[in-house]
Amino acid sequence: MTATMSVVNVGVFDSLTGEIVDGPVHVVDGRIAGIGGTQESDVVVDARGGVVVPGLIDAHFHAYGIELDMIALEASPLSYVALTGARRLAGALRRGFTTVRDVAGGDAGLDRAIVEGLISSPRYLWTGPALSQTGGHGDPRPGHADLCAGHHHSTEVVDGVDPLRKAVRDRFRRGAHAIKIMTSGGVVSLTDPIRIPQYSAEEVRAVTDEASRRGSYVAAHAYSPEAIVHSITNGVRSIEHGNLLDAETAALMAEHDAFLVPTLATYDAMERRGEAIGMGEIPRAKNREVLESGKRAVELARAAGVRIGFGTDLMGELEDEQLSGLRLQSEVDGVVRTLQSATAVNAELLQRTDIGRIAEGAHADLLLLPGNPVDDPSLLWGERRTVIQAGRVVAGG
């Protein structure tokens, strides 16, 4: 039987133009059937003058990021990591994130459980473990310890052109959406300076070559101008974080048609809560190095014409800060542009035309807010919301 829904008495946020148009929104079999006009529907949701926006997309999510301590994460049994990850995914969906891109983890088993409806989850696009060089951001071993590199829940240490090609091919064999590599130091890793580029040009090019021939792309963890240039000139499409971006590098990103995915929420949360949740002094000092520059990077990218997405990168207990990322990005880029980043721009990054917009034929993934977020941005990160996924109310209501 055909399942139908209408969301009435509602304004509709157009994620392409940034304007709000009149509803209602009509849904048939989980997809948008039209905007405006009338339709006899099985379910009618009265928005009472609120505004519906496309379901949000978090382009830098970590389902398997259950710990800030990388050794503890990699030492945990995969069954425990996956079950905890399922809870993290359900929480994201309740907040209105109807699609997430997991850029350091996930696997075919979790994907299958989501597709079969065994767990409540956003649409799930995953990269598998991120690729790291020995001693790079994804190498969890402290310098003084003689340990193996772990079970590859979140990251995998792979060195050399041929091993990297094999690792990329295997990820696509298993169903990965894209590939994630580490091309600079990071906050929670212990042995690598943040600014120094990681992997050789030949290694990065091997990864991007394999991904492009599969019709996919590579996302790179990169903070410094040196690491960003190293990444995009060797074929990387998506720069994650990019906090230390400068104007010259932003212009080069625009020239190479690369995306920036800021993750402002995680630095703010680690600064406020890091000591309480057991972060050591080394990662806390690294976090302070990139904290204040994150918003400036967004400004520089916007001025250069770089397409700016939205991500959060929250690990462990910090997952409850996901909505604060919208507030932080809105403070620097405005609420309309932030909404576009978290919907239409992220959908373009993910190479999807069926999400991130409210238009005929798109998936009926919707976030219904009790007012107009353009007039009152706090509605976007407040608690009052109704979440609709594929034409079904999954939270609020």
PyMOL commands that set and color helices and strands:
alter all, ss='L'
color gray80, all
select helices_A, chain A and resi 70-75+78-95+108-115+161-174+201-213+225-232+247-255+264-273+281-291+293-304+316-321+324-333+335-349+378-381
alter helices_A, ss='H'
color red, helices_A
select strands_A, chain A and resi 4-8+11-13+20-22+25-28+31-35+43-46+51-54+56-61+97-102+123-126+130-132+155-157+179-182+218-222+238-241+259-261+307-308+366-369+386-389+392-395
alter strands_A, ss='S'
color yellow, strands_A
deselect
rebuild
show_as cartoon
